[in-house]
Amino acid sequence: MIVFRPKPAFAFSHPAHIVAFGFGAGLAPFAPGTFGTLLGWAIAWAVPTESAGLLLIIAAALFLLGIWACEITGRHLGVPDHPGMVWDEVVAFLVILAIVPREYFWQLAAFVAFRFFDIVKPPPIRFLERRYGGGLGVMVDDIVAALYTLLLLALVRRFFF
């Protein structure tokens, strides 16, 4: 299936589009989800605290914002989960970074693992995306990919470190 690439004029034409497209990160000509994840990483480092609780509260608020933004943007695009809508990657990676150690190795490992799970979408990710649909479906599938990432990193830490 070929999905069209929206122009910046569309991505910045409505507040929901701006959020859903990750303030332009989703307009990347290749791997927009990776650019969205990088935006999440930058946001996490911009928060002037190492408080996991604060970062999780921010992620929860941004998750709710994402449901609204992705619902509207998907409707306007006619594609419920367009690849350029990267707010789900931003928020899910914030959740991961709230929990993993604030060390380069663990954050890089989290980045690679999250991108893997987000691309491969092991069960029940696709099921949940279809089950809920709309903005909630867009947002929830990446949260499950984040949970898989956290589980994998916990196992690595437990058995190898």
C-alpha positions as CSV (number, residue, x, y, z in Angstrom):
1,M,0.0,0.0,0.0
2,I,1.4,3.4,-1.0
3,V,0.7,6.2,1.4
4,F,1.0,9.8,0.3
5,R,3.4,12.1,2.1
6,P,1.7,15.2,3.4
7,K,3.4,18.6,2.8
8,P,4.5,20.9,5.5
9,A,1.4,23.1,4.7
10,F,-0.8,20.3,5.9
11,A,1.3,19.3,8.9
12,F,1.2,22.9,10.2
13,S,-2.4,23.8,9.2
14,H,-4.1,22.7,12.4
15,P,-2.9,22.4,16.0
16,A,-3.7,18.7,16.0
17,H,-1.6,18.1,12.9
18,I,1.3,20.0,14.4
19,V,1.3,17.7,17.4
20,A,0.5,14.5,15.5
21,F,3.4,15.2,13.1
22,G,5.7,15.8,16.0
23,F,6.3,19.5,15.2
24,G,7.6,18.4,11.8
25,A,9.6,15.3,12.7
26,G,7.0,13.2,10.9
27,L,7.7,15.0,7.6
28,A,11.1,13.2,7.4
29,P,11.5,11.7,4.0
30,F,12.5,8.3,5.4
31,A,11.9,6.6,8.8
32,P,9.6,9.2,10.3
33,G,9.0,7.0,13.3
34,T,12.7,7.1,14.1
35,F,12.7,10.9,13.9
36,G,9.7,10.9,16.2
37,T,11.6,8.7,18.7
38,L,14.6,11.0,18.5
39,L,12.3,13.9,19.3
40,G,11.1,12.0,22.4
41,W,14.7,11.5,23.4
42,A,15.4,15.2,23.0
43,I,12.3,16.2,25.0
44,A,13.3,13.8,27.8
45,W,16.8,15.4,28.0
46,A,15.3,18.9,28.0
47,V,13.2,18.1,31.1
48,P,15.4,19.6,33.9
49,T,15.0,16.7,36.2
50,E,15.9,13.0,36.7
51,S,12.5,12.4,38.3
52,A,10.8,9.4,36.7
53,G,7.5,10.5,38.3
54,L,7.6,13.9,36.6
55,L,8.5,12.5,33.2
56,L,5.7,9.9,33.5
57,I,3.2,12.6,34.4
58,I,4.4,14.6,31.4
59,A,4.1,11.5,29.2
60,A,0.6,10.8,30.5
61,A,-0.6,14.3,29.6
62,L,1.1,14.1,26.2
63,F,-0.6,10.7,25.7
64,L,-4.0,12.3,26.2
65,L,-3.0,15.1,23.9
66,G,-1.9,12.5,21.3
67,I,-5.2,10.7,21.3
68,W,-6.9,14.0,20.3
69,A,-4.3,15.0,17.8
70,C,-4.0,11.6,16.1
71,E,-7.8,11.2,15.9
72,I,-8.3,14.5,14.2
73,T,-5.2,14.2,11.9
74,G,-6.0,10.6,10.9
75,R,-9.5,11.7,10.0
76,H,-8.3,14.7,8.0
77,L,-5.7,12.5,6.2
78,G,-8.2,9.6,5.6
79,V,-5.5,7.3,7.0
80,P,-6.1,6.4,10.7
81,D,-2.4,5.7,11.5
82,H,-0.4,7.5,8.8
83,P,3.4,6.9,9.1
84,G,4.0,10.7,9.4
85,M,2.0,10.8,12.6
86,V,4.8,10.2,15.1
87,W,3.5,11.6,18.4
88,D,2.9,8.0,19.5
89,E,6.7,7.3,19.2
90,V,7.5,10.6,21.0
91,V,5.3,9.7,24.0
92,A,6.1,6.0,24.2
93,F,9.9,6.8,24.2
94,L,9.3,9.3,27.0
95,V,7.7,6.5,29.0
96,I,10.8,4.3,28.4
97,L,13.2,7.1,29.3
98,A,11.4,7.8,32.5
99,I,12.3,4.3,33.6
100,V,15.6,3.3,32.1
101,P,18.8,4.6,33.6
102,R,19.9,8.0,32.4
103,E,23.0,6.5,30.9
104,Y,23.9,6.5,27.2
105,F,24.3,2.7,26.9
106,W,20.8,2.0,28.4
107,Q,19.1,4.8,26.4
108,L,20.7,3.7,23.2
109,A,19.7,0.1,23.8
110,A,16.2,1.4,24.6
111,F,16.2,3.3,21.3
112,V,17.2,0.3,19.2
113,A,14.8,-2.1,21.0
114,F,11.9,0.3,20.8
115,R,12.4,0.9,17.1
116,F,12.5,-2.9,16.6
117,F,9.3,-3.5,18.5
118,D,7.6,-0.5,16.9
119,I,8.4,-1.7,13.4
120,V,7.9,-5.5,13.9
121,K,4.7,-5.0,16.0
122,P,4.7,-8.4,17.8
123,P,1.3,-9.6,19.2
124,P,-0.9,-8.1,20.6
125,I,0.3,-4.7,19.1
126,R,-1.6,-4.9,15.8
127,F,-4.6,-6.4,17.5
128,L,-4.8,-3.5,20.0
129,E,-4.3,-0.9,17.2
130,R,-7.2,-2.4,15.2
131,R,-9.4,-3.1,18.3
132,Y,-9.3,0.5,19.5
133,G,-8.7,2.4,16.3
134,G,-8.6,6.1,16.0
135,G,-6.4,8.2,18.2
136,L,-6.4,5.7,21.0
137,G,-5.3,2.9,18.7
138,V,-2.5,5.0,17.3
139,M,-1.2,5.8,20.8
140,V,-1.7,2.5,22.5
141,D,0.2,0.3,20.1
142,D,3.4,2.2,20.8
143,I,2.9,2.0,24.5
144,V,2.8,-1.8,24.2
145,A,6.0,-1.6,22.1
146,A,7.5,0.5,25.0
147,L,6.4,-2.2,27.5
148,Y,8.1,-4.8,25.4
149,T,11.3,-2.6,25.3
150,L,11.2,-2.2,29.1
151,L,10.7,-5.9,29.6
152,L,13.6,-6.8,27.3
153,L,15.9,-4.3,29.0
154,A,15.0,-5.6,32.4
155,L,15.8,-9.1,31.3
156,V,19.1,-8.0,29.9
157,R,20.0,-6.1,33.1
158,R,18.9,-9.1,35.3
159,F,20.8,-11.7,33.4
160,F,23.8,-9.9,31.9
161,F,24.7,-7.1,34.3
